[in-house]
Amino acid sequence: MTTSSRYLEAPRRLRAFVRANETSLVVLAALIGTIGGLVVATMSGLVSVLHAALFNLPWGERLSSQANIPPLRALLVPGLGGLLLGLAFLLLARWRPAREVDPIEANALYGGRMSFRGSVIVALQTIWSSGVGASVGLEAGYTQLASGLAASLGRGFHLRRNDQRILVGCGAAAAIAGAFGAPLAGAFYAFELVIGGYTPASLTPVGVAAVAGYFVAHAFSPLPLGVAVGAVGDVPGRDLAIAMLLGIAAALVGIAIMRGVTLCEALLAKGRLWPPLRPALAGLAVGAMALASPQVMSSGHGALHFPGIVAMPLTFIAGVFVLKALASIVSLGGGFRGGLFFATLLMGVLGGRLFAAGVDMVWPGLNLDPNVYAVIGMSALSASVIGGPLTMSFIALESTGNLWLTTAVLVAVIISTMITRELFGYSFATWRLHLRGETIRSAADVGWIRDLTVGRMMRQDLTTVDAAMPIEAFREKFPPGSKTQVVAVDGEGRYAGLVLIAEAHAPDMAADKGLAAILRHADVVLHPAMNVQEAIAVFDAAEAESLAVVEGDGDTRPIGTLTEAHAMRRYAEESERRRREMIGEI
């Protein structure tokens, strides 16, 4: 192995063999699945060590399952932990000013390229955040590190763009399968959220990675993983209709949580606090809530046990639901690292139980099964915030083994996802990208569009003339058929407009006029950094067949030309190429 471009590179012959054989990708996927399972087990173990050391817990117990936490530890550990995390952010900003790319963004914009070092940093930040009790889930760190390792492996073998994206999805599939004890859910998490679609070419590697991640994580994890579900009763047909109502409620709550995180960030930013104080204050707030309900701390694994949680008094359930939502909003809004997956599962369980009790009060005699609606609520709320309706449906199926219940879950998650997209438009991950200025709404590969720029498509052999030249002199210099068009510039070489040769030689055109009389598109230009979609939009708005390309940043000197026909042809060629790559034809 040799080092090249800051990552390890496989020998040339081995790279050629892997690229030429589809089975080789499956072997790499199995390796990534094993690595992903080890990532889940290792990170879970490290968080358990932090909980045992910082909160004085007996080994094997979870923080969120405690009946109470000593007040001093509940306040100081997350408060000081947040302060240390904030200081680490300041130091890191000087060392690595660039923002780290997550698996969804990597596959959507960068062809599956991720930073290994950055992924390790994110994983460590997530471990620390959960370890000091912040109300965040580890799943973001699981998928970041597993996918980052997969991306580095793919780059080492110089994989094709689509294969590289599939490997990133394999890492995420292995991590989610291991964390939730659900291989099908892990695979569909990769298809729906990380790869952006299912194709025959991705089925085998992603499936192999998910199964490997599941077995390895459960073989090596020091504590039980996954979702514990109590026994559920029969699910009559009426529950399908009631599940629709729960899906609507879950979507509204999910949108409120995502908006809440953004609002919390904005309020803390307006306060002009020293940045390290933001996570410190968030940690103190979570600790204060934990005095009333320890279930708000960390990811909520320990609290997520349906037989116990749904049997609690409704006032207790409602209190935990509200406090967990606030703790998650404050933790993420204050700057702690982590995800909302486990948090929304717990809140969905609590919300489903409250929903069932509320329906029984309005319509006595229904006697809704609280376990059934805990499962439906869990899936519906997570589908709203995380996205991936099939992912959530398979978590329910693999946790309960009940197909009819899974049908009710599917109804709820479809309604929840549809309403969230209609009213909000994003999942939590893509919403965070939107706030950074990105426009993507899924992991579907749009990075190639950004790579297909005007600078790459334009012709640089342009011919320029002085815009002050008389038409008679222009005719002598450019007889009919010599060219189609030329670019006119002013005395300082700045773009003035396009001149069509045929229009200059028109019989009704007076020879004594200047070129200024026939200049076209003087105020419409393209820039080299524009992508093909932006360029086509400019052509449409200007109703132009050809436009000049000028330097950006106020410099209007022409550097090339581009025709609408060429831009459309290149767009169609690249679209077809990506389609064929996705279905495995090339």
N, C-alpha and C positions, 0 to 999 in steps of 0.2 A: 504494500500500500504506500502510495506517495502522497505528499501534501501538495495541493494545488488550489489556488483561489480560496484559501482559508477553510477548506474542507477536505476530508479524506477521499481519495479517488481510487477506485478499483482498477486492477490491471486491464489493459486494453482488450486482451482476448476474452477475459471474463465479462467485461462490459458488452462486447459484441455478442457473446453467447446469451446473456440475459436479455438483451434487446431483441434478439432474433427468435426467442422461444417464449411463448405465452405461459407455459408451465413455470418458467423461472419467476414470473411475477407472483404466482401463487406461493412459491417457496419463500420469496421475500415477504409476502403477506403473513405467512405462518410465523416467520421470524419476528415481524413487527407485532403480531398478536401476542407472542410470548413476552416481548419487551413491554408492551402495553399492560399486560397483566401484572408484571413485576413492578411497573410504575405505580399502579393502583395499590398494590400491597405495600410497597415501600412508603409511599406518601401517607397512606392510612396509618401505618405503624409509627411514622415520625410524629404525626399529629397526636396519636395516643400517648406517645412518650411525653410530648409537651403538656398535654392535659394532666397526666399523672404527676409531672414535676411541678407545674405551675399552680395547679388547683388541688394538689395533694389527693388525687383520686386513686383508689385501689386499681391495680392493673386489670384490664378487662372490662372496666365500666366506662360508659360514655358520659360526656359532660352534660348533654341535654336530657339525660334520664335521671339526673339527681333530684332528690326532693328539695334540697336547699343547698346553697353555696355560701361559705363564710363571707359576710359582707365586705370585709377588707380585701379579700382576694377577688371578689366579684367586681369591685370597683378599680383596684389598682392594676390587676393583670391586664385587662383589655385597655385601660387608660395608658399605662406605661408602654404596653405593647404597641399601641397606635402611635405613640410618640417616637419610639424607636423605628417603626416602619416609615414614618414621615421623614425622619433624619436619613434613613437609607435611601428614600426617594431623592432627596437633595443631592446626596453623594453620587447616586446613580445617574442623575441628570447631567453631571459634569463628565462622567465616564462614558455613558451611552445616551447621548441626547436624542437619538432616533426612537420613535415609538415602536413597541413590539407588535408584530403581526400575528393575529390569531388564525386558527385553521380555516374558518369561514372566509375571512378576508384574503388569506393566502391563496385559496382555491379560486376565489372570484376574480382577483385582480393580478396575482403574481404567478400564476401557473403552478401553484403548489410549493413555492419557495418560502421557507421559513428560516429564521435564525436559530441555530441550536443553542447558542449561548443565551440568546434572549428567552428562549423557551425554558431553559433551566432557571433563569432569574424569575420568570413569572411563576413557575412551580414553587420555588422557595418562598416567594412572597405570599402565595396562597397557603402554603403550609403554615407559615408564621401567623397569618391573619386568622385562620381557623384555630390554630394552636393556642392563641391568646384569648379565644372566646368570641371573636367577631362573628356576627350572624351571616356567614357566607358558606357556600358549599365548595367542596374540593373538586367537583367535576370539571370546573374550568381549568384547574391546574393539571388534572389527569389528562384531559384531551390536548392541552397545550404541549405538555412534555412528550406524550406519546406521539402526537402528530409531528412535533419538531424533530424527534429522533427519526421518524419515518421519512420526513422531507430530506434530512441529511443523508440517509441511506440511499434515497432515490437520486440525489445529486451525485453521490459517489459513483453510481452506475450510469450516469448521463442518460437517465430515462427520458422518453418522450414526454411532452407536456401532459398529455392525458394520463399516461401511466403514473407520472409524478403526482398528479391530483388524486388518483385512485389510492396511492400509497398513503397520502395524508389522511384520506378517508378511512383507510385501514387502521391507522393509529387511533383515530377517534372512536371507531367501532370497537376496538379491543378495550379501550379505556371505559367506555360506557357499559359494555357487556360485563366487564369485571366488576365495575362499581355497583351495578344494579342487579347482578345475577341474572341477566336477561340477554342471551345472544341475539335473538331476533330484534329486540329493541336496539341493541348496539349497532346491528347492521343497518337498520332503517334510520337510525340517527345519522349514520354516515351518508346514506342515500339522500335523505331529505334536507339535512342541514349543512353537511360539509362538502359533499360532491355536487349536490344540486339536482340530482336526478338518478334514476335507476336505468342501467343499461346491461345487456348480457355480458359485456366485457368486464364490468365491475362486480358482477354477482359473486363469482367464485372467490376472488381474492378478499373481498370484504367479508364474505361469510366465513372463510377460513380464519381470518384475523379475529373476528368476533368470537368464534368458538374457542380459539386458542387463548384469547384474553380472559374469557370466562373461567376456563379450567385453571389457568395459571394463577389468576387473582385469588380464587377460592382455595387453591392449594397452599398459598403462601401468606395470605392475609392473616394478621394476628387477631382480628376481630371479625365477626360475621358482617358480610356486606349485603346489599340488596334491600328489598322492601319486605317487611314482615306483615302479612295480612291474616286477619282472623277468618274463621269460617263464615261463608256467606250463604244465605238461604236461596230460595227460588227467586227468579227474576221474572215476574209476570209482564204481560204486554203493556200494562199501564206505565211501567217504569221507563219504557222507551219514550213515551210522551213527556213524562216528568223530567227525564234526563235532558230534554231540549231546554226546559226552563233553567235547569242547573247550568247548562252550557252558556246561556245568555248571561246569567249572574257571574259565572267564572270569567267570562271575557271582560266584563266591566271592572271586576276586581283586578284582573291582570293588567289592564290598561292603567288603572289608578296606581298600581305598584310601580310600573315603569315610569310613569309621569312623576311619581313621588321621588324616585332616585334622582331624576334630573333636577327637580325643584330643590332637593336637599343640596346637591352640588352647587346650584346657582346661589342659594342663600349663603352657604359657607364661603363661596368666592366673593360675594358682595361684602361680607364682613371683613375682608382684607386681613384675615388672620395670617400669622406666620404659618406657611404650609404644613410643617410638622404638627402644628396644634390641631389641624382639622381631624386627622384620624385619632388623635388623642382625645378630643372632645367626643367624637363618635364612640370610641371605646368606653368612655365614662358613661355615656348615655345608655349603651347596651348593658353595661354592668348594673346601672340603676334599675333597668327593666328586669334584669336577671334576679334581683332581690325579690321581686314579686313572682317571677316565673323563670326558673333556670332553663326551661325548654327553649328559650329564645336564643341561647348561646350556641355557637358553632353551627354546624350544618343542619342539625336536627335529627341525625341518625337515631340517637337514643330515644327520642320522643316519638319516632315514627313506628309505633307498634299499635296497630289498630285495636286489638282486644282491650288494651288498657285505656287508650286515649278516648275511644268512643263511649266508654262506660262512665267517664267522668261527668260531673254535673255540668249542665249547659252553661252556667255562669263562668265556670272555670274554662271550658272550651272556648267561649267567646273571648275571654280575657287573653288566653294564649294566642288565639288567632290575631287579635289586634296588636298585641305586643310583638309577636313574631314578624308581622308585616312592618311595623315601625322599626324594629331592630334591623331587619334586612335593608330597608330603605336608608337608615342612618349609616349602617356599616358601609354599604357600597357608595352612597353619596359622600361619605366622609373620606373615602380613599382606600379602604381595605380592599385587598384583592380576593376575588372568588366569584362564584356564580350564584344563580338563583334556582337551580334545578331542584336540589333537595329542599330548599326553603319553600318552594311552591308546592312540592309534594306534600309537605307537612301542613301547610296552610290549606291546601286542597282537601286533605283528610278532615281537618277541623271544620272547614267551610261546608263540606258535604254533610257532615253530621249535623251542623246547625241548620242547614237547608232542610234536611229530612225532618227535624224537629219542628221547624216552622210550618212545613206543609201539613204535618199531623195536627198542629194547632188550628190551622185554617180549615182543614178538612178531616175532622176526627173520624177514626175508624179505618183509615188507610193502613196504619201501622207499618210504615216504611222501614225496611231493614237498614239500620244505621251503617252496617258494614258495607252494604251495597253502595250506598250514596257516598260513603267515605272514599271508596275506590273510584267512583265516577267523578267526584269532586277533585280528587287528586289528579286524575288524568286531564280533566277539562281545564283546570287552572294552569297546570304546567304547559298544556298545549298553547294556551294564550300567550304565556310569557316566553317560553322556550321555542315554540313552533314545533313542527313535526307531529301532526295528528296520528300518523301510523306508529311512530315511535312510542307515543303514550299509550296507544291501544295495545301494543305488544307488551309493554311493561305490565299492564293490567292482566293480559292473558297469561303471561309467564308467571305472574305472582299468584294468580287465583286458579288457573286451569279451567275457568268457567267461560265457555264460548258464548252463552247467552248474555252473561254479564258484560263480556267484551263487546257485544253488539250494542248494548246500552251505552257503554263507554264511547264507542265509535260515533254514535249519534251526538253525544255531548261534545266530543272534541271537534267534530266537524262544525257544529254550530259555534263553538267557542272560537275556533280558528277563523271562520268566515267573518264573524262580527269584529274580531280584533283587526283583521286586515281591512275591513270596510271602514271602521271608525278610527283606527290608529295607523295601520299600514305596515307595521314592522314587528318583528320579534325583538326580544331584549338585546340580542347580539347585534342585529342589523340596525336597531335604533341607536345604539352607541356609535356605530359607524356613521350613521346619518348626522349625529351631533358633531362629528369631526369633519363633516363636509363631503362624505361619500354618499353616493346615490344608490348603492346596491341594496337589494331586498332579499337576496338569497346568495348561495354559493355558486350559482350558475356561472360558468366561465365567461366573464366579459373582459378579462385582462387583455386578451388578444386584440380587442377593439381599441384599447388604449395604446397598444403597441403599433397598431396600424395607423400611423400618423401621416399628416400632410407632408411632413419633411421626408418621409420614406417614399411616398407615392409621387411627388411632384417631379416635373422635368426641370432640370437646371440649365439646359441649353437655351435660355431665353434670349431674344433679340430686343434691344431697346432703341428708342428714338427720342429726339427732343420734342416735347409737347408743343413747342413754339414753331416747329417746322411747317411751312406751307404745304397744302395738299398737293400742289403741282410737283414740288421737290420730292414729296413722299412717293408719288406715283412713279417717278423716275427711278427711285432707289428700290422700290418694291413693286415690280410689275405683277400682273395677275398670274396666279399659280405659283409664285415664288414661296409664299407662306400663307398661312390662314390668318394669323394675327401677330401683332407685335405689341410690346409694352412701352407705353409713353412715360417719360420721366421729365421732371423739371430741371432747371439749371443746376440744382444741387444733387441730382441723382435720386430724388424722391419720387415715389410712384404717383403718376398723374391719371392713369386710366389705360384701357385697352383700345387698340385700333384694329378694326377688321379690314383686311386688305380688300375684300369685295366691296365693302361700303365706301372705301376711299376711291374706288374706280367706278362707282355708280355714275351713269350718264347725267343724271340730274344734279350731281354734286359740283358746285362751283370750284374751279381750280385755284382761285385766288384766296380761298378761305384757309384758316389755320386748322391744324389737327384738333384743336380744342372743340371744334364744332361737332366732331364725330366721336369723341372719347366716350367709352362705355365703362360702367361700373367703377367710376372714379372713387366712390366712397365705400366700396365693398371689396374686402380683401380677405385672404386666408393667412393663417400663421402656421409655422412649421410644427408647433406643439399640438395643434388641433388633432383630434382623432377623426376617424372616417365618418362616424355618425354626426359629429359636429360640423364637419365639412359639407356633408350632404344637406344638412339643415340650412346652411348658408346658401348653397346653390338653390334650394327650393325657395327660400325667402327672396333672393335676388332675381329669380327666374333666369339664371345665367347658365350657359353651357360651359364656360371656361372662366377662371378667375386667376388673378395674380397672387403669388405668395410673397409676403414681405417679412422682414425681420420684426421681431416683437419688441416690447418695451419702448414704444414710441419711435422706433427706427422704422421708417416706411420705405427703405430701399428694397426694390424687388430682387428676389433671389430665385424665383422659379414660377412655373405655371402648373395648374392642375385642371383637368377637364372633369365634368360631372360623369361622363361615360366611363372614364378610367376609374374614378373613385367607386362607382357602383359595381363595376366589374371586379375590382379587387375585393370589395366587401362580400360579393356573392361567392367568389373563389374561396375566401377564408372561411366563410360560413359553412360552405360545403365540406371543406377540409375538417373543420371541427366536428361536424355531424358524423362524418365517416370515422373519425378517431373515436368518438364516443361509442359507436356501435361495433367497433372492433374491425372495421374493414381495412384500416391501415395502421 
